[in-house]
Structures are given as C-alpha cells and as structure tokens.
Amino acid sequence: MIALIMMTATGVASYDNIKYFFWMVPVLTAVLYLLYVNGKPYRMQNEEEIKSILALVFTFVCLIMAFFASILLGH
C-alpha cells in the first residue's frame, strides 16, 4: 500500500491506472490473515512483542509520510 501511494505521489503511475490495486490490498490482507491464523492464540515473549510493535509503528509512520508526501505534491 505504501508503494502504491508513493507511485502516485511521485507521478510514476496515475491513480486511475492502479486504483484497483488500492481496492484489492485491504481485502487481500484480511483474507490472507484469516487463512494463515490458526485457532490457538500464539503466546509471544516480551522481546518478540516489542519488536512486533516497533515494526508496526515504523510501518504506520511510513504510511503517514507517504500520505503527506502525496498531499504536498498535489496528486
């Protein structure tokens, strides 16, 4: 999703050319998540949990940066 936003923000591709990918990414993410999750909860250690949280925060920050880059470039 971040790559798609950056492609439209930098003008590599227009939104009309890749809009279906924007629509498919959230749906496919949810479907793949449901396919790979088993019924038992996975107990993470504290170190793994902290690493996972940091990775999620970093990804969210990248998404926000891409969003604002798109707004500032006016696309």
N, C-alpha and C positions, 0 to 999 in steps of 0.2 A: 504494500500500500504506500509505503514511504517512497519507494522507487517510482511508482506511478505519479505521485504528487510532484516529485522533483522533475520528472519528464515533462509534465505540463507546465511547471513553473519556469523551467529553463527554455521552453519552446521547442524541445526535441520532438514532441508529439502534441497534437491538439487534443482537447478533451473529447471532441466528437469522435476521434479515431480510436480512443481507448476507453470510452465510457463504460463499455460492457465489462471490462476488467475491474473497474471501480465497483460495479454492482456485484460481481461474482466473488471477489475476495472475502468480504464478510460472511457470505453464505458458505463458501467452501471452507473457511476457517472453522465455522461452527460444526459443519458436517464432519470434517477431519478430526476435530476434537472429540466428538461423540463416538467416532469409530475407534479411536485409539485409547479411550479411557475405559478401564475395567471397573467392575462394580465395587472393588475394595479401595478405600482411600489409602493413598501412599503416605507413609509417615516419613517426613523429611527431617534430617538433622538440622541443627541451628545454622551451621555453616552453609549447607545447601540452600536453606531457606533465605538466608541473607543474600547469597549470590543470585538467586532467582529474582528476588525483589529488586536488586540493583540492575539486573538485566531488563526487567520490565520498566523501571524508571528511566533508564537510558533510552530504551525504545520509544517511550512516550515523549521524552524530550526531543528526540529526533523527529518525531511526527509533528510536534508543535512547531519546531524550527522550519520544517518543510511547509507547514501551513502558512506561517507568517512570510516565508520567502515567496510563496505563491501570491499572497496578498500584495506584498510590496512590489513585485514585478508586474502586477496588474493583469494577470492572466486569469 
